[in-house]
Amino acid sequence: MKSIEQIAAELQGYDPQALSAAAVNDFLAQLVGPVRETEELALFDALDRVLAQDVISPVSVPPHDNSAMDGWAFNGSQLRTDGPLTLKSVGTALAGKAWQGAVGAGECLRIMTGAIMPAGLDTVVPQEFVKTDAELITIPPGLLRAGDNRRLKGEDVMQGQAALRQGTRLSPAALGLAASLGIPTVKVWRRLKVAYFSTGDEILSLGEAPREGAVYDSNRYTVFGLLRRMGIEVLDYGVVGDQPERLEATFRQAAAEADAIITSGGVSVGEADHTKTMMRKLGDVAFWRIAMRPGRPMAVGRIGRSVLFGLPGNPVAVMVTFLAFVRPALLQMMGCTAAPPPLLRARSLEAMRKKPGRTEYQRGIVTPASDGTLQVRTTGNQGSGVLSSMVQGNGLIVLHHGQGSVAVGDEVDVMMFDGVI
């Protein structure tokens, strides 16, 4: 396990007082590692969990060549380009059982979707394309090619192949694929445990009476929601005031019980330094000033076996730093190997002032334009305390480190919220 100092020494241009967003993710990729304990779960309990081993298919899907349409099956070599093809229907094949019989030249078989294709037949003409006269069907020329409308054995998954790879996060489609193989259970990495608490004497818990200079704790609920959306077990330690003894006890408990610890508040320059002092006392921690907006201050490191993420206190800054940095790191800890979702490109409906040298995340509203392309506008006030903007927006406009001001009509990158927050 590398120390903070060792990781920093390996990163080119590392400067904790002016760290780029890209450098933050590079650093965290070196800091965190996946959990190693596994468990076996039934498919109904495995949604969003991460596979701990490949799922090898015990069968081929589909198990036989079968019809993709309701229609008539025949040997496609009989198709003509100079005129219609007339065939005699000699029976009906239904899904779920093999048809017994033979189909010769000039003959065809009425067949239902999913029914096994009898030997020698490789093409299906959909029923709406043919003319029928008693037992005879007529296929117009030019509609089909040999092999059309046939599903091949194993075209989805072949027996012995890896149907799902280790590190896959199990989506509804992945559960269905596992079920299609007849597999009732899967081996997954155990659920990640993350402890969270807010810090500061100015933070009120819900139910407390308002007092001058104090604010209700929204961060506790947004972080809880972000973690639960990831399928993480959340250990909620509430609000911890600026009392060194209580801070120390909470950090020690969190480090003993959780894989990661997330705090909000107490890491900015000029704030009461009880939280930072305790982080330094108990762990191997770096304090950063990130070249970004919002969310400049952040602390990272380890306390005992737990990874620490000390986030800023402003509500939007907490959510932005979580989405940009903490979420990818936690997915890595969960054992997930999927690539991050791509940023979308949208035309800006307004000008945005920006100087190169920092990454900015502006709350945006993406909508389709009349020509089918995407367009985006900001939610208005971009203050880091305007939490309502995270409700109004459906994505973050990402203005990259080296990027300058944006003019109306310029394309920008957008990190969409759907499925994340």
N, C-alpha and C positions, 0 to 999 in steps of 0.2 A: 504494500500500500504506500503510494507516494505521498510525501508531505506537501503542504501548500508551497513551501519554498522550492521543492524539487520540480513541481509542476510549473511554477512560474519561471524557473530557470530554462525550461525547455520551450517556452513560448517566445517566439521572436517578437521583439518590441513590446514586451509586457510592461505596462505602466499602470499601477493600481489607481493612480490619480487621474488617468485619462484613458480608460479602457474602452475599446470599440465593442459594439454589440457582437460582432463576429468573434472577437477574442474571448468574450465571456462564454459563448457556447463552446469554443475550443477548450477553454479551461475546464468547464464543467464536465465535458466528455471524458477528461482525464481524471476528474475527481471522483465520479460515481461509478459504481459497478452493479451488475444485476444480482438480485437475490438468488439463492441456490436451492432453497427448500422447495419441494414439489408436493402436489396432492392430486388425487384422481377424482374427477368430478363427472357427474351425469351431464348430458348435453344441456338440459334445462337449467342447470346451475352454472354453466360455463360462459355465458354471454360476456364479452369484453375482457375475459381472462386471456392470458398469454400462454401459448403452447410451450411446454418444456421439452418436447421431442417431436420429431416428424410423425405425421399420421400416414402410415403406409396402407394403401388400399388392399384389402383382402379379395376384392372382386373387381371386375371391369364394369364401368358404367358408361353406356348401357351394356348389359350382359350379352346382347345379341344385336345384329343388324335389325333395325325396325323402321316402321313407317313414320315419317314426320307429318303425314297428312291423312285425312279421310279421303279415299279415292280408290284407284285400281293399280295393283302392282303387276309389273311385266318385265320381260327382258328388253333392256333399252337398245340392244343392237338392232331391233326391228324398226326403230324410228326412221321415218322417211323425211326428206327435205322437199321432195317433188309432189307431195300430196298427202292426204289424210291417212291415218293408220286405223284399221278396223280390227278389233280383237273380240274374242268370245270369252265372257266371264264364266268361270267353272266352279265358283264357290266363294265363300266369305271367310276371311281371317279376322278374328277378334283379339283384342289386347288381353294378355294374361295366359294365353295357351297357344301352343304351336298348331298350325293347320296341318292336317294329315292329307297328303295327296300330292299330285304332280301337275305342273303347269307346262304345257308344251308350246311349240311354235304356233303363233296365231291365237294364243290364249292369254288370259289375264285373270287376276284374282281380286275380287272386292276386298279391301283392307281398311282397317280402322287405325287411327293414330295410336302408335305405341305397339301395334301388333308385330310379331316376329316376321321378318321377310323370309319366305321359303327359299330353299336352295335354287339357284339359277335365276332369281329375280333380283333386279338391282335398281329399278326405277319406279316411281309412283307418280301417276297423273292425278292432280286434285279433282275431286268430283265436279267442281263448278266449271272445269275446262272441257268436259266431254259431252257428247251427244249420246243418248242411250236409246236403244230399240230392242226391247225384250232382253235377251242375253248378250246383245252386241253393244259395244261402245266404239265411238269414233273419236280419234284424237286429231285435232287440226295440226297441220305442219308448222314447224318453227317455234312451238311453245316450250319444248323440253329438250334436254340433253340427257344422254345415258347417265344414270347415277343420281338424277335429281330427286329431292324429297326423301332421301334415305339417310337415316342416322346410322353411323357405323359403330360396331362394337368397340367399346373403350374410347370413343372420341371425346368423352368428358374426362374420364380417368381410366387408365389401364391398370389391371391387376399387378401389384408389386411396385407401382410407382408411389412417390410421395405426393399425396393429395394436398396436404397442408404442411408447411414447413415450421420447424421450431422458430419461435420468435413472432409468429403470427398472432395478432390480436383477434380474438374470435368474434367476428361480426355475425349478424343473423344469417347471411349467405354462407359463411363458413360452418355454422352449426348445421344448416341444411345439407351442405356437402358431406359432412361427417355422417349425418344420418342416412344419406343416400348410399353410403358404403356399408351400412349395417353396424356401425360402430356406436355403442351406447355411452361410452365414457371416454374422456381424454385426460392426459396428464398435463397439468398446467403448473406454472410457478405459483407459489403461494401469494396471497394478496399482500400488497405493500402496506405497511403501517406508517402513517405520517401524523406527528403531533403538531398541533398549532395553538398558539396563544398570541393575544395582543398585549402590548406593553404601554405603560404610561399612566400617571395619575389623572390625566385629563380624559381618560376613556371611561364611559359609562356602559354598564351592562343593561340590557333591556329589563325594564321593571324598576330600575333606580330612578329616583326623582331628579329632574334636571337641576343643574347648578351652573352658575356663571363660569364661563371659560371651558366648560366640559362638553364633549360630544358623544353621541351614542356610537357604539362599536359596530360599524357596517362591515369592516374587513373580516371579522370572524365569520360572517355569513357568506360573503362572496368567496372566500378561500374554501370554506366548507363545501359550497356548491361546486367549485372548480375541481376539488379533489374527488368528490363523490361522482361527478361526471366521468372521471377516469377509472372508477371502480376501486378506489383506494379506501382502506379502512382508516377513518379519521379519529384521532384521539384529541378531543377538544378540552383544552385546559383553561378556557375562558380568558379573562382579563387579569393580567398580573401587573400590579402597580410598581412604582419605583422604590421598592424595598429590597435591598441587596439579599437579605436572608431568604425572602420568598422567591426572588428571581433564581437564586442558586438552587433552591430545592426543586423548582419547576424544571429548570434545565437538566438537573440530574435525573429526575424522574422520566423526562422525555427521552433522554439519551439511553436510559435503561429499557424503555418500552417500545421505542419507535425506530424505524429505519431512517427516517428523516425528520427534521424539526423545521418548522416554518414559523417565523415571528414577523410581526409588522410593527414599525415604529422603533425609535431609539437608536438608529444607525446614521442619522444625519449629523453633519458638523454643527456644533453649537447646541445640540440637544443634551439634556441630562445624560450623563455618560454611564449610568448604572448598568444598562443593558450591554453596552460595548465592553465595559470593564469586566462583566461577568463572562461574556463570550471569550475574552482574552484569557481570563483566569482558568476556565474549564476546558478550553479546546485549542485547536490549531486553526486559526481564523484569519482571513484577509478581509480588509475593509476597502471597498472600491468606490470610486467616483466614475460612473460609466458615462461615456459620451453619448447620451440619449436624452430624449424628452418625450413623456414624463418618466420619472423614476431613476434619477441619477444615483442616489446612494444605495449600496447593497453590501451585505456581508455574506461570505460563504466560507465553508470549512467543515471541520468535523469536531463533534464533541463525543468522546468515546467512540462507539461504533456507528453513531448516527451522523448523517450529512446535514449540515446546517445551511439554511437559506434565511438570511435576515433581510426582509424587504422594507422599503420605505413605508411611511405611515399614511400618506395621502391615498384615498380610496382608489382612484384611477391608476395611480402609479403602482399600487399593489397588483392590480389586475394585469396591467401591461407587462410588468416584470415577470409575473407568473407565466403569462402566455409566451413571452419571448424567450425566457431562460429556464424557469423552474419546470414547466410542463415537459419540455424535451428531455431534461435530465431525469425526471421521475419516470418517464416512459422507458428510458435506458435502464433504470433501476428495476423496472418491472420485467425486463428481459425482452422488450418489444424491439424488433429489428426493422420495422417498416420505415420507409423514407418519410420525412415530414410532408404534409400536404402542400401542393404547389401554391404559390401566390397567384392570385388572379390579376389580370390586367384590365384596367378600366380607364376611360377618359374622364379627366377632371372637369367638373362643371364650374370650378372657381379657381382663382389664383391663390397660391400658397407661398408665403415667404419662407425661405430657409437658406441658411449658410452651410456650405460643406464643412465636415468635421464632426458631425454627430448624426445619429439615427433618430428620426422623429416618428412617433406613432400617433396619428391623428384619428379620432373617431370618425367613421364615415358611414354613409348610407348608400349602398350600391343598388341601382335599379337598371332594368333593361331600357335601352334607347329604342326609338321607333324602327331603326334599321337592324335591331337584334343584338347589337353590341352592348357592352356594359358601360355604365357611366356611374360616377361617384361624386358626392358632395359631402362636405363636413357636416357635423351635427351642430356647428356653431361654436360657442365658447369651449375652448380646449383646455381650460384650467384643470389641474390634476385633482381638484376636489369636487369636480362636477360629475358625480356618479350617475346622474340621470342620462348623461350622454352615452354611457355604456349600455343603457336600456334602449335608447333611441336608435343607436347605430347597429349595423349588422356586420361590421368588420373594422379592422384597423388599416388606415392608409399608411403604408410603410415608405417613408422617405429615407433613402439609404444614406450611409455615412458620407459618401463622396458626392451626393446629389445636391444641386442648388435649388433655386426657387422653381416653382411649377406655374406654368401659364395655363389659362383656360384652353382646354382641348388636348393638353399633354396627357400621355398615358402614364399611370402610376400603378404600383403594386398594391394589392389589398390582401390582408390576412383575414379570411372570413371567420365569423364566430360560430356558424352553424355546427351543432354537435359538440362544441367546446364549452361555451358559457351559456 
